[in-house]
Amino acid sequence: MLPEPDASHAGEVLIELGIILLVLAGLGRLAARIGIPSIPLYLLAGVLMGDGGFIPVSAGEEFLEVGAEIGVVLLLLLLGLEYSPQDLRNGLRSNWVAGLVDGLANAVPGFAVGLMMGWSLTASLLLAGVTYISSSGIIARLLDDFDRVANRETPVLLSLLVMEDIVMAVFLPIMAVLLVGATFVQGAVAAGIALGLVVMAFVVSMKFSEKVSRLVHSHSRELLLLTVLGLTFLVAGLADAVQVSAAVGAFLLGLTLSGQVADDVRSLMPPLRDVFGGLFFVFFGLTIDPRDLVPVLLPALALAIVTALTKIFTGVFAARRNGIGPKGQWRTGLSLIPRGEFSIVIAGLGVAAGAQAQLGPFAAAYVLILAVTGSLLMRFADRIPMPVKLRGQSSWPGSRTTAPPLASAGAPPGAPEVRKPLA
C-alpha cells in the first residue's frame, strides 16, 4: 500500500510550483517583449528563489529536481528527432579532429587554474571537466527557440556536443572511482562498460531505426505519447544507471525514431518540453547560493573569459573544416559557450567527496556567467561583428567544401545560411 501524502506538505509543493510557473510565464513574456532569450531570466529567477535568495523555495525542491531532469531529457529527445543516425555518424566521422581540439583547448585552462589555486590533482581534473563540456540542455533549447535547427552549421555543433557527452561517459566513472580511493584500473573498467553501452546504442539506432519506429507507431495520439515518454524515461534512466548521460540516451532514442512517428512526436511534445525545460533552468539556479559566489567571482570570471574564447576557436575550427561560411563559423563558436548541467554534476561529485571546498561555488559562478552570457551571445550572434581575420579567410588547409547533410526536409523560411553557397 502506498503511503498517503501529508496534506499540508502537498499543499506547500503545489503553491510553490504554481508561483514558479507563474513567474516563468511572466519572465517569458518580458523576454519576448524586449527581444532576449528567456533562459538567462529563468536562471536568475532560480538564483533569487534558492538558498540565500529573496524568495526561498524548499517544499517543492525534490519535485523540481525530477522535473529538471525530465526537462533535459525531453530537450535532447526532440533534438535527436531532427536528425538521422546516418547524419550523426557522418558528423562524428568528419569532426573527430575538432573533438580533440575541443578537449585540449577547453579542459587544459581549467586544469591549469586548479593547480595555480593550489588544488589537488583530482580537484583540478574535475575543474577541467567543468570547463570542457558545453551545456546540451541550454544549447538544444536555444537552437529551437532561434529556428536554427536546420542551419548548415547545426550538424557540426551537434557532433561536438555528442562527442563531449561521450567523453563524459568515460570521464565520470573514472572520476567517481578515483574520488573514493579506488585504483585507476577499476575506473577504466567502469568507463569501458559505459562506452561499450554507448556504442551498442549507436548500432541499434543505425540498424533497427525503422523496426523500432513501426513498433512504437500508433494512430492514437494518447497511446503514442505514452509509449514514447515511457521509452524515453526508460532509456534515459538505464543510461544514467550505467554512468552514461541520461541526455545521451534520450538523444539516441530520438535518432532511432523516424518517419511518421518522428513527425507526430515533434508535433505533440514541444509543450511538455517547454514546461519541464523551464523547470530545469529554474532548478539549476536554485542550486546556487548567491553568498558563496562573491569570494570566487573574479577568478571564475577570468576563467570564463578564457574558455569562452577557446570555445569560439573550437567552433570556428570545426565549422571551417566542414566548409561552413564565416557567418556559420561565428555562430558555431558562440553557440558552444554556454555551460550548464554537466558542469554542475561534475563539481557536485567533487563536493560530495570532499575533494575541494571551493569547487562548488567556483563552478556555480563560472557556469552562471557563461550560461547567461552564452545565451545572449547565441541570440545576437548575427549582429555581433566577426573578427577581421574570420571575415577575410574563406578556408583553412584541409577544410572540406561541403557541410554534412541534414535530415530535415528544409530550413524554416528566412533561416540564415541554410544551403547557401560557401562564403
Buried (B, 14 or more C-beta within 10 A) or exposed (E): EEEEEEEEEEEBBEEBBEBBBEBBEEBBEEBEEEEBBBBBBBBBBBBBBBBEBEEBBEBBBEBBBEBBBBBBBBBBBBBBBBBBBBBBBBBBEBBEEBBEBBBEBBBBBBBBBBBEBEBEEBBBBBBBBBBBBBBBBBBBBBBBBBBBBBBBBBBBBBBBBBBBBBBBBBBBBBBBBBBEEBEEEBBBBBBEBBBEBBEEBBEBBBEEBEEBBEEBBBEEEEEBBEBBBEBBBEBBEBBBEBBBBBBBBBBBBBBBBBEEBBEBBBEBBBEBBBBBBBBBBBBBBBBBBBEBBEEBBEBBEEBBEBBBBBBBBBBBBBBBBBBBBBBBBBBBBBBBBBBBBBBBBBBBBBBEBEBBEBBBBBBBBBBBBBBBBBBBBBBEBEEEEBEEEBEEBEBEEEBBEEBBBBBBEEBEEEBBBBEBEBE
